[in-house]
Amino acid sequence: MTKEESELADALRERLKIISDDASRRNPDQHVKQLREISERIEGRLSSPVRLKTRLPIL
């Protein structure tokens, strides 16, 4: 896995953690803010000039 792929994977894992955090959802403004921030980070990774592999990992 390249550094870029690893960073994207980390950001996606962080997004899932935010989504599943029941305590965070009790404060909707903060929850949405966190989701926006991580989404921007993910979009930044996807739009980077480095091409990520377009294959799904075999699990």
N, C-alpha and C positions, 0 to 999 in steps of 0.2 A: 504494500500500500504506500502510495506517495504521501508526502507531507500534506499536500493540498487535500487529498482524499481523507486523510486522518483528521484534519481540521474540520472538514465538512461533516464527517461522521461524529465528531465530538459535538459540534453544534446541533446536529439532529438529535443526538442523545439528550442534550441539554433541553431542547424543545420538548421532547417527550416527558422529561422530568417536570417541566413547568406545567404542561397540560395535565399531568396526573396528580399535581399537588393540590389536595383538597383545601389545605389551609390558605394557599395563595388565592384560590378562587373566592374566598370569603371577602376579599378586598378586590372587587372587580377592576377598579382603576389601575391598581398596581399590577394585577394579573395581566391585563391587556397591555400595559406598558412593557412588561417583561416579554410577552409574546411578540410585540412589535420589534423590540430590540434584537431578539434572537432571529426573527424572520429577516431582518435587515442583514444580519451577519451571514445567514444562510444564502440569501440572494447575492450578497457580495462574493461569496465563494463560488456560486454558480456562474456569475458573470465575469469571473477572473479570466485573464487571457489563457491560462493553462487549461487545456482540455482534459476533462475528467473522462475516464473510461465509461462508455455507455452500455455497460453490461451489469446485470444483477449478480450479486455474489451467490455462490452455491452454498446453501446452508446444510 
